[in-house]
């Protein structure tokens, strides 16, 4: 479970097993760098080892490795892919531990560069850990590459036996065991406005027409389905997002944009101001960078700031870094809103001491991002009796219905494999006063395009 103390346990494992001059390499999202640094310092104080961030390209990384043998190194997944060879050389020459934080990111195995490069070093470390609160965001097969990293010589790993194999070697602390009250998860239905609905229906029909010329076994068919789902998400979230791509319906798009902000964005802004009047902070999530920046500008009077992939990591002292923005959200009484992209901000930060309300303008099929982002405000250390509200802004009779259904299916399957009922997400509908799209998602989307869902 995110926030259950995995980092502290991993540090304890390292300290228990390491010998003199045996270092550690942690492969993790760059958002998690501060958490590792902070935990080492909290656990060890003045005895904490030297911790270096491996950044700024292969040449700099090679130099840092060669001149700091035995240190603790932090490297992002993106940098690791580029610097896999010098890291493999370092591991070959120096007895070193390797921890994979948020290990579900390697779930693609040999089918993507992250999984392939990590698997290549699996035989080199003297000690290994994988860490994830959401280890199977898509399905049971996600566990196979993660287990293979731990046990690269086990050639008998299948979809049928991976669950039993992983149960023998994993430890999980559930939110129930942590004594956390369940969050209140609500769905707020916001209908599309008329021009938006007209555009949605036109695009849905056009996407189906384009797919009709492709066979189900054609790889282009599934690529087109992926594009179709993204366009439908954009229409429902914010039609102006479609300006970046050529539209088959320029008149309908212009009408939808001229009508003004979509109802969902209007609602989110109103709700954020309402919470601010009550002295409450809010985090607003959207998968689209343009939405993140637009809402931040709309809520500038609330001191809103944003984090997305274009916001660099750094230190709390540097202006406009992720760390500084998170610090301001904690410390600045006039900053009532943080707007973020789950792909860039769903891991490695804690907001639960100052924020107890999250609003989702839109979501995609990535269950890991959804669960991880929820846990930014619902995690270990939350005072007993604190009500945590997760609000999902949902447009009925649209792609939102499919996303909601498929996310619930994936999360339910994960909770069954991990025997953790706290993962189950059962929202209550209220009335108003790098995306996880898989084969089953594609089947459901095709039914939706045909008007069957």
Secondary structure, DSSP 8 states (H G I E B T S, - for coil): -TTSSHHHHHHHHHHHH--TT-EEEEE--GGGHHHHHHHHHHHHGGG---EEEE-S-HHHHHHHHHHSTTSEEEE-HHHHHHTHHHHHHHHHHS-EEEEEETGGGGTTGGGSHHHHHHHHTTTT-SEEEEE-SSTTSS-TTHHHHHHHHH-TT-----TTTHHHHHHTT-----HHHHT----EEEEEE----HHHHHHHHHHHHHHHHHHHTS-TT-HHHHHHHHHHHHHHHHHHHHGGGGGGS--S-HHHHHHHHHT-S-HHHHHHHHHHHHHHHTT-EEEEE-S-HHHHHHHHHHTGGGT-EEE-TTS----TTSTT-HHHHHHHHHH-TT--EEEE-HHHHSSS---TTTEEEEEES---S-HHHHHHHHTTSSSTT--TT---EEEEEE-SSSHHHHHHHHHHHHHHHHHHHHT-GGG----EEE--------HHHHHHHHHHHTT--
